[in-house]
Amino acid sequence: MKHTVQFLPDKRTITVDHGENLLAAAAKAGVYIHAFCGGDGVCGKCKVQLLEGELEAGNSAALTGEEINQSIHLACISSIVSDSTIQIPEIVQSDGRALKSKPKTTRSLSAESLEILVGEWQIAPPVRKLFLKLPPPTLDDNISDMQRLFREIKKHLPDNPEPDYDHPELIRELPFILREADWEVTLILLHGKGEEEPDRIIAVEPGDTTDQLYGLAIDLGTTTICGVLLDLNSGEVVEEGSGYNSQIGYGEDVISRIVYSQRSGGLRILQEKVVYTINTIIEDICKKIIINPSDISYIMAAGNTVMSHLLLGIDPKYIREAPYVPSVNQFPLTKAADLGIMAHPSVRLFLYPCVASYVGGDIVAGVHSCQMHKSDAITLFIDIGTNGEIVVGNKDWMVCAACSAGPAFEGGGIKFGMRASSGAIENFHIHGETFDPMIVTIGATKPRGICGSGLISIVPELLDAGIINQRGKFVRDHNHPRIRKGTDGWEYVIAWSHDSLIGEDIVITEIDLDNLIRAKGAMFAGYQTLLTSVGLSFDDLDRIILAGNFGAHIDLERAISIGLLPDIDRNNFFYLGNASMLGCQISLTDHRRFRERAEVRTLMTNLELSDNIDFMNHYMAALFLPHTDLDLFPNVGRGNE
Amino acid sequence: MKHTVQFLPDKRTITVDHGENLLAAAAKAGVYIHAFCGGDGVCGKCKVQLLEGELEAGNSAALTGEEINQSIHLACISSIVSDSTIQIPEIVQSDGRALKSKPKTTRSLSAESLEILVGEWQIAPPVRKLFLKLPPPTLDDNISDMQRLFREIKKHLPDNPEPDYDHPELIRELPFILREADWEVTLILLHGKGEEEPDRIIAVEPGDTTDQLYGLAIDLGTTTICGVLLDLNSGEVVEEGSGYNSQIGYGEDVISRIVYSQRSGGLRILQEKVVYTINTIIEDICKKIIINPSDISYIMAAGNTVMSHLLLGIDPKYIREAPYVPSVNQFPLTKAADLGIMAHPSVRLFLYPCVASYVGGDIVAGVHSCQMHKSDAITLFIDIGTNGEIVVGNKDWMVCAACSAGPAFEGGGIKFGMRASSGAIENFHIHGETFDPMIVTIGATKPRGICGSGLISIVPELLDAGIINQRGKFVRDHNHPRIRKGTDGWEYVIAWSHDSLIGEDIVITEIDLDNLIRAKGAMFAGYQTLLTSVGLSFDDLDRIILAGNFGAHIDLERAISIGLLPDIDRNNFFYLGNASMLGCQISLTDHRRFRERAEVRTLMTNLELSDNIDFMNHYMAALFLPHTDLDLFPNVGRGNE
């Protein structure tokens, strides 16, 4: 259910989901409310008045009985449960002057775009089950058990070529399964690679188990591994699970993992760790819905090139050394159990192919999921993470690159940076006159740090308020307690220690700003270099698709205003979410869509940016907010200069 | 080199190989010579006179100086080295009467028929090598190592589909092999199943190793396992080796092996034993020509259904129980190393498909080798061994059966039966008047026992001489020291203890004769049942092909005269030798011929004889020498009745 909320006096309206936090809704609407502590109902600053509609509010000692009678609420602990009108109180200075914060333009990306991008798919998974009742052998009909099985399959699938089987255990078990099950068995059949290729029998189960057919999609992240269990009979998600990649103890990023893999036994340890994490997820999921791990009939996974190498136990050594060559980009269909994964011995694990050392299977899965390979539209596909992978192209051609953007958007290299979890500042406004912050945190708790979308809120707000300049340097002549010189140079205090969960001041420093500018500069230089390489410019782009968790909460206007995204028609931006996982889910559900992944990979040509002069030039020019070439950002205000 | 030898006074001539033993040659020519001891130059009975030509003779104290001057030689220690004329002395009885033995009609099968049967084949093995020099990677060309390899393959094999690879070790090793070998490597490529299917890369070796390409053919016998190493570049046999199947300690025949396999751990032990034997053969062969077992790039094997199951570790339990169902008849292409065979981890072992529990891959390989599946000629293919497998058909249809003939032709169930090895009586004549034997043994030593071809010589000779009747019973009224009642009933003394190597009388008993008659009766009933099942008779047969070691030395006339083989035009008999091994060798050399094996197997329909009324009737009628229905043997003399 959706509700429309109007904020007075500015008459800004926003439509939000039922139960949305009022403070977060105001922030999204671009409305400033005093909110220093992120929302714990403690500081009592974020008082608003409910004029129409209804709010579900938590208790707080910060409100007097009179305030409650006047329908005054604390925004941070209020949930929107109907269409409402909310009055934001004016801030009155000691000199009696009312300070009114100017509302900001914000724009979030709609999740409704998903269906348009990914299209329809059938429930026709790469594995399927077939129940058979075999006639028992007689002296007149004593063909081998396997032939008896094949003959019966042929009756049910007359147009299929004779199936194949490759698992020696199957031959060994078959006679006993058949006789114990009184000649009534269920086959698990794996689709052949092409329509012409025979199916493969990967398992035979006693009795009729056709109603139990599960597949697991795995997003194999450097930091987090997610699993989604699909019922392949209905195509529906039945359970999800995730966990930190246990390799983290051996290095935070792919480079440190490669370094560790070069130590004696290191490769084996890293493989064991990722397998351990996958097994933990499988166990968790299976426990929740009370199935056995061996009931999973197919595993579809995607990860970056290093993660893919490590999962398969392939040495990633040369990925790190120029000229950055992976051992292999197309991985064979592996038996999951051979890797140590808790699975039936015959179950296959498919790992999406990679394109290059730093454009991995996660990107291929993402591009695959949104069908760039079938569209005329010239698309810029962006996955912002540690690396920042980008793809430009359409159904006829694609170029791609990794930008080495660095981990700023994941909280890396930022003094109080953190991942998008509870306590992370994810939205932020600043009062144009008082320079006081409005902090919205994940989980509506006191703030613990700043996540990527928080960073993309903070920087343009500081720029807009004139606290920093377009080079990301603090304007030295403000005399305000929140703007100060700290141990790491100039900084802005986002939350005082008493308003923070960590008991110290949460600040953003000039070094943080520098890292952010380098990161967004690398991304932008990447877009330009790829486009130039194919003789195109931003004007030629029909659409931009953002993938990755990062894109979920960012404010499009702000991201453009700092030059992280190009300044094109906002209606041409789409948000895809965890596209890597999406690709795996689609492939797991529809084997015809699955087959198309080969096409995607073949279309994609990697451009190596690490030694590219063009890229370096674009990068230097992009180290500015939003850019040294302001003609590239016609719709972005000129800031405070 | 061949020589023609004429024996006087009967003017019988025979053409033999250079170096052939004179006694053996005489026996083949149907000429009787006194020879009680099989040939050791000791008894001095086998004196002959050289009239023309030359003989290479061993020394013997049995000849006087005068005899030597008269060119008298002992046949048993003389070798034929030129065209010769030999005078056989008359035997003069005490009453002065000269006893002249009637020459016998004999006919051996020509090995020259081989080429006609097996046809030509190309040197185009299922594996091949390809040497590649790869351009090292650069920043502008940093595709994965595997893609680099594929790209180079494509340049050399433009018409081939992109090759595939499936061995995870290859992905893991490739980056290091490429760099250590300075980007010059040799691939081992496995042909795809069909022309359309991609080749598979099964190994990459540093440097140029194209001149080393070996394949091993294995005949997987219940008793003996043979290996033939082929140079797959030239198609030539470079080495051979063989050994007793180490499973023998756990049972002499397939049934006792199945029984053992049902004991705890029995299956595993039997698999280990056969693998041990194969490894011993591989080691022996490799030592002889100084190569490494890992230099063998393909292993092609054929064995009966039980041996095939045991090699792959598949439980043969249900083969023994009615309705006699094997687990599987078409075996997957297995990695030899997975079975414990000393081989490169990627090397494939192909095992010929079986047709039924008792018509195995050895028979399919045999039929495959002689191209029955391409010929219009209606052929009876016979492999006489423990089981006696027979196939009738041509390119359009084939029926086959196993006859349960029993092991008589391999020496089993015969009191002094033995396998065809040194000291085995392999040819035999009897003097029609004196009833004295002429014994030819393998290795020209004193006799140790009787092998299959010896048995097929002895029985018709006894029948011809009137010593036994057509039911295989001794004619009781002969008064001769060699015909007597022994511990096992009536018997004929073939060699007195002083003429034998084992220090006791070697005899053939009525029980032996009964076993032989049952064995040949089962074979003959098998031919008839198969022919009847497709509405044919012996008259419709265009040819008969004998396979197996057994056929090598048998006398066709005699085999027909006892009803082991049908009485058709002798020119339509062909001898194929170890057809199972031949099939493996052809398949190993020519992958197009190899592909045809699927056709062969599909054509063959098994007829189960164990419960077949028709078969039982034919069998009962065949328990007679040659047969109760003498119309089936128009060209065989009516014996002594």
Chai-1 contact restraints between the chains, C-beta under 6 A:
chainA,res_idxA,chainB,res_idxB,connection_type,confidence,min_distance_angstrom,max_distance_angstrom,comment,restraint_id
A,P137,B,P323,contact,1.0,0.0,6.0,A-B,restraint_1
A,P137,B,V325,contact,1.0,0.0,6.0,A-B,restraint_2
A,T138,B,P323,contact,1.0,0.0,6.0,A-B,restraint_3
A,L139,B,P323,contact,1.0,0.0,6.0,A-B,restraint_4
A,L139,B,E608,contact,1.0,0.0,6.0,A-B,restraint_5
A,L139,B,D611,contact,1.0,0.0,6.0,A-B,restraint_6
A,N142,B,P323,contact,1.0,0.0,6.0,A-B,restraint_7
A,N142,B,Y324,contact,1.0,0.0,6.0,A-B,restraint_8
A,N142,B,V325,contact,1.0,0.0,6.0,A-B,restraint_9
A,S144,B,P326,contact,1.0,0.0,6.0,A-B,restraint_10
A,S144,B,V328,contact,1.0,0.0,6.0,A-B,restraint_11
A,S144,B,N329,contact,1.0,0.0,6.0,A-B,restraint_12
A,D145,B,S327,contact,1.0,0.0,6.0,A-B,restraint_13
A,M146,B,V328,contact,1.0,0.0,6.0,A-B,restraint_14
A,D166,B,P332,contact,1.0,0.0,6.0,A-B,restraint_15
A,I171,B,I314,contact,1.0,0.0,6.0,A-B,restraint_16
A,I171,B,S327,contact,1.0,0.0,6.0,A-B,restraint_17
A,I171,B,V328,contact,1.0,0.0,6.0,A-B,restraint_18
A,R172,B,I314,contact,1.0,0.0,6.0,A-B,restraint_19
A,P175,B,Y318,contact,1.0,0.0,6.0,A-B,restraint_20
A,P175,B,S327,contact,1.0,0.0,6.0,A-B,restraint_21
A,I314,B,I171,contact,1.0,0.0,6.0,A-B,restraint_22
A,I314,B,R172,contact,1.0,0.0,6.0,A-B,restraint_23
A,Y318,B,P175,contact,1.0,0.0,6.0,A-B,restraint_24
A,P323,B,P137,contact,1.0,0.0,6.0,A-B,restraint_25
A,P323,B,T138,contact,1.0,0.0,6.0,A-B,restraint_26
A,P323,B,L139,contact,1.0,0.0,6.0,A-B,restraint_27
A,P323,B,N142,contact,1.0,0.0,6.0,A-B,restraint_28
A,Y324,B,N142,contact,1.0,0.0,6.0,A-B,restraint_29
A,V325,B,P137,contact,1.0,0.0,6.0,A-B,restraint_30
A,V325,B,N142,contact,1.0,0.0,6.0,A-B,restraint_31
A,V325,B,D145,contact,1.0,0.0,6.0,A-B,restraint_32
A,P326,B,S144,contact,1.0,0.0,6.0,A-B,restraint_33
A,S327,B,D145,contact,1.0,0.0,6.0,A-B,restraint_34
A,S327,B,I171,contact,1.0,0.0,6.0,A-B,restraint_35
A,S327,B,P175,contact,1.0,0.0,6.0,A-B,restraint_36
A,V328,B,S144,contact,1.0,0.0,6.0,A-B,restraint_37
A,V328,B,M146,contact,1.0,0.0,6.0,A-B,restraint_38
A,V328,B,I171,contact,1.0,0.0,6.0,A-B,restraint_39
A,N329,B,S144,contact,1.0,0.0,6.0,A-B,restraint_40
A,P332,B,D166,contact,1.0,0.0,6.0,A-B,restraint_41
A,E608,B,L139,contact,1.0,0.0,6.0,A-B,restraint_42
A,D611,B,L139,contact,1.0,0.0,6.0,A-B,restraint_43
